[in-house]
Amino acid sequence: MARFSKSAMLAYITRRMDTIQREYGFDLGNGTAQLRNAGIERCVAYGQYDALRALAEDIEGGYVNGGE
């Protein structure tokens, strides 16, 4: 079994974000304005996209460090 690594996790998160972005066309610079008149599926997808972005930022910033 492969060891967990920061770089592997960030690569996975990036791939997931890219997949969601391609499917829904989200723009991180546009915030929730792009959800105006959106259906529930698009809103849920944006929540996933934004959560992945926040997680990647926390990992890159060193805030995720094994159980503290």
Backbone as a printed PyTorch tensor [residue, N CA C, xyz], in Angstrom:
tensor([[[  0.8420,  -1.1680,   0.0000],
         [  0.0000,   0.0000,   0.0000],
         [  0.8960,   1.2440,   0.0000]],

        [[  0.5080,   2.2140,  -0.8370],
         [  1.2890,   3.4440,  -0.9320],
         [  1.0790,   4.3050,   0.3140]],

        [[  2.1160,   4.9770,   0.6580],
         [  2.0680,   5.8920,   1.7960],
         [  1.3180,   7.1680,   1.4380]],

        [[  0.5960,   7.7050,   2.3800],
         [ -0.0740,   8.9880,   2.1930],
         [  0.9860,  10.0770,   2.1170]],

        [[  0.8200,  10.9720,   1.1810],
         [  1.7460,  12.1040,   1.1060],
         [  0.9700,  13.3760,   0.8100]],

        [[  1.5310,  14.4510,   1.2430],
         [  0.9400,  15.7600,   1.0140],
         [  0.7710,  16.0160,  -0.4820]],

        [[  1.8060,  15.7250,  -1.2490],
         [  1.7490,  15.9940,  -2.6870],
         [  0.7020,  15.1270,  -3.3830]],

        [[  0.5730,  13.8740,  -2.9530],
         [ -0.4390,  13.0000,  -3.5580],
         [ -1.8480,  13.4890,  -3.2300]],

        [[ -2.0520,  13.9330,  -1.9970],
         [ -3.3620,  14.4380,  -1.6090],
         [ -3.6980,  15.7160,  -2.3670]],

        [[ -2.7530,  16.6160,  -2.4960],
         [ -3.0020,  17.8480,  -3.2410],
         [ -3.2760,  17.5540,  -4.7150]],

        [[ -2.5880,  16.5860,  -5.2790],
         [ -2.8390,  16.2010,  -6.6790],
         [ -4.2470,  15.6410,  -6.8330]],

        [[ -4.6800,  14.8070,  -5.8790],
         [ -6.0320,  14.2540,  -5.9140],
         [ -7.0710,  15.3740,  -5.8200]],

        [[ -6.8800,  16.2870,  -4.8730],
         [ -7.8210,  17.3950,  -4.6920],
         [ -7.8920,  18.2320,  -5.9690]],

        [[ -6.7630,  18.5060,  -6.5640],
         [ -6.7280,  19.2920,  -7.8000],
         [ -7.4840,  18.5940,  -8.9150]],

        [[ -7.2940,  17.2890,  -9.0510],
         [ -8.0250,  16.5360, -10.0820],
         [ -9.5250,  16.5890,  -9.8510]],

        [[ -9.9510,  16.4320,  -8.5900],
         [-11.3930,  16.4930,  -8.2750],
         [-11.9460,  17.8770,  -8.5820]],

        [[-11.2130,  18.9200,  -8.2010],
         [-11.6610,  20.2830,  -8.4890],
         [-11.7490,  20.5200,  -9.9950]],

        [[-10.7710,  20.0370, -10.7410],
         [-10.7810,  20.2040, -12.1950],
         [-11.9910,  19.5110, -12.8180]],

        [[-12.3130,  18.3220, -12.3180],
         [-13.4730,  17.5840, -12.8300],
         [-14.7650,  18.3530, -12.5750]],

        [[-14.9220,  18.8410, -11.3590],
         [-16.1190,  19.6090, -11.0130],
         [-16.1670,  20.9040, -11.8280]],

        [[-15.0390,  21.5760, -11.9500],
         [-14.9810,  22.8310, -12.6970],
         [-15.3590,  22.6220, -14.1600]],

        [[-14.8610,  21.5560, -14.7530],
         [-15.1930,  21.2650, -16.1560],
         [-16.6840,  21.0020, -16.3180]],

        [[-17.2530,  20.2460, -15.3900],
         [-18.6590,  19.8840, -15.4930],
         [-19.5850,  21.0760, -15.2700]],

        [[-19.2590,  21.9410, -14.3200],
         [-20.1600,  23.0260, -13.9450],
         [-19.6610,  24.4150, -14.3370]],

        [[-18.4190,  24.5150, -14.7580],
         [-17.8820,  25.7960, -15.1920],
         [-17.6950,  26.8170, -14.0830]],

        [[-17.3930,  26.3630, -12.8800],
         [-17.2070,  27.2860, -11.7650],
         [-15.9480,  28.1200, -11.9370]],

        [[-16.0240,  29.3320, -11.4090],
         [-14.9040,  30.2580, -11.4070],
         [-14.6980,  30.6890,  -9.9540]],

        [[-13.5660,  30.3330,  -9.3570],
         [-13.3190,  30.6760,  -7.9530],
         [-13.3760,  32.1790,  -7.7070]],

        [[-13.0890,  32.9740,  -8.7120],
         [-13.1020,  34.4110,  -8.5500],
         [-14.4970,  35.0160,  -8.5400]],

        [[-15.5090,  34.2170,  -8.8270],
         [-16.8660,  34.7310,  -8.9480],
         [-17.7420,  34.3980,  -7.7390]],

        [[-17.2550,  33.5940,  -6.8360],
         [-17.9910,  33.2780,  -5.6120],
         [-19.3770,  32.7090,  -5.8490]],

        [[-20.2500,  32.9350,  -4.8830],
         [-21.5800,  32.3370,  -4.9440],
         [-22.5190,  33.0520,  -5.9060]],

        [[-22.0850,  34.1520,  -6.5090],
         [-22.9250,  34.8260,  -7.5050],
         [-23.2820,  33.8850,  -8.6510]],

        [[-22.4000,  32.9280,  -8.9250],
         [-22.6570,  31.9930, -10.0150],
         [-23.7260,  30.9520,  -9.6600]],

        [[-24.2460,  31.0190,  -8.4620],
         [-25.3120,  30.1050,  -8.0430],
         [-26.6880,  30.7460,  -8.1420]],

        [[-26.7500,  31.9930,  -8.5370],
         [-28.0320,  32.6700,  -8.6830],
         [-28.9050,  31.8860,  -9.6590]],

        [[-30.0950,  31.5440,  -9.2350],
         [-31.0620,  30.7730, -10.0360],
         [-30.5510,  29.3740, -10.3940]],

        [[-29.6480,  28.8430,  -9.5990],
         [-29.0960,  27.5070,  -9.8530],
         [-29.9360,  26.4480,  -9.1470]],

        [[-29.9290,  25.2690,  -9.7060],
         [-30.6050,  24.1410,  -9.0750],
         [-29.7730,  23.5770,  -7.9250]],

        [[-30.3920,  22.6770,  -7.1820],
         [-29.7400,  22.1020,  -5.9980],
         [-28.4680,  21.3450,  -6.3630]],

        [[-28.4560,  20.6550,  -7.4880],
         [-27.2690,  19.8770,  -7.8850],
         [-26.0640,  20.7960,  -8.0870]],

        [[-26.2820,  21.9240,  -8.7300],
         [-25.1840,  22.8720,  -8.9560],
         [-24.7170,  23.4760,  -7.6320]],

        [[-25.6530,  23.7590,  -6.7400],
         [-25.2920,  24.3170,  -5.4300],
         [-24.4620,  23.3220,  -4.6140]],

        [[-24.8700,  22.0630,  -4.6270],
         [-24.1190,  21.0300,  -3.9060],
         [-22.7240,  20.8840,  -4.5100]],

        [[-22.6490,  20.8760,  -5.8320],
         [-21.3490,  20.7530,  -6.4990],
         [-20.4450,  21.9280,  -6.1390]],

        [[-21.0100,  23.1340,  -6.0500],
         [-20.2040,  24.2910,  -5.6720],
         [-19.6960,  24.1430,  -4.2350]],

        [[-20.5430,  23.6210,  -3.3580],
         [-20.1110,  23.3840,  -1.9840],
         [-18.9440,  22.4070,  -1.9190]],

        [[-19.0100,  21.3490,  -2.7250],
         [-17.9040,  20.3860,  -2.7820],
         [-16.6430,  21.0600,  -3.3210]],

        [[-16.8090,  21.8190,  -4.3740],
         [-15.6880,  22.5200,  -5.0070],
         [-15.0130,  23.4770,  -4.0180]],

        [[-15.8210,  24.2460,  -3.3180],
         [-15.2810,  25.2130,  -2.3680],
         [-14.6290,  24.5230,  -1.1700]],

        [[-15.2170,  23.4170,  -0.7150],
         [-14.6250,  22.6700,   0.4010],
         [-13.2670,  22.0860,  -0.0030]],

        [[-13.1650,  21.5710,  -1.2150],
         [-11.8900,  21.0480,  -1.6990],
         [-10.8460,  22.1560,  -1.7880]],

        [[-11.2750,  23.3360,  -2.2460],
         [-10.3620,  24.4740,  -2.3270],
         [ -9.8390,  24.8480,  -0.9430]],

        [[-10.7410,  24.8990,   0.0320],
         [-10.3470,  25.2540,   1.3970],
         [ -9.4090,  24.2010,   1.9870]],

        [[ -9.6930,  22.9320,   1.7340],
         [ -8.8380,  21.8570,   2.2360],
         [ -7.4380,  21.9530,   1.6260]],

        [[ -7.3680,  22.1840,   0.3170],
         [ -6.0620,  22.3240,  -0.3400],
         [ -5.2820,  23.5000,   0.2520]],

        [[ -5.9620,  24.6170,   0.4960],
         [ -5.2920,  25.7710,   1.1020],
         [ -4.7740,  25.4460,   2.5010]],

        [[ -5.5600,  24.6980,   3.2850],
         [ -5.1280,  24.3230,   4.6340],
         [ -3.9240,  23.3870,   4.5900]],

        [[ -3.9240,  22.4480,   3.6530],
         [ -2.7910,  21.5300,   3.5250],
         [ -1.5480,  22.3070,   3.1130]],

        [[ -1.6950,  23.1540,   2.0940],
         [ -0.5540,  23.9390,   1.6170],
         [ -0.0310,  24.8980,   2.6920]],

        [[ -0.9180,  25.3970,   3.5170],
         [ -0.5330,  26.3360,   4.5580],
         [  0.0230,  25.6710,   5.8070]],

        [[  0.0050,  24.3360,   5.8390],
         [  0.5480,  23.6100,   6.9800],
         [ -0.4030,  23.4930,   8.1650]],

        [[ -1.7040,  23.7240,   7.9280],
         [ -2.6690,  23.6670,   9.0200],
         [ -3.2210,  22.2650,   9.2670]],

        [[ -2.9480,  21.3410,   8.3650],
         [ -3.3780,  19.9540,   8.5120],
         [ -2.1280,  19.1450,   8.8090]],

        [[ -1.9880,  18.6960,  10.0640],
         [ -0.7230,  18.0560,  10.4260],
         [ -0.8860,  16.9190,  11.4080]],

        [[ -1.6670,  15.9420,  11.0510],
         [ -1.6860,  14.6970,  11.8000],
         [ -2.2970,  14.7070,  13.1750]],

        [[ -3.4500,  15.2770,  13.3310],
         [ -4.2090,  15.0550,  14.5430],
         [ -4.1830,  16.1270,  15.5990]],

        [[ -3.6250,  17.2670,  15.3310],
         [ -3.6660,  18.3350,  16.3370],
         [ -4.9920,  19.0390,  16.3020]]])
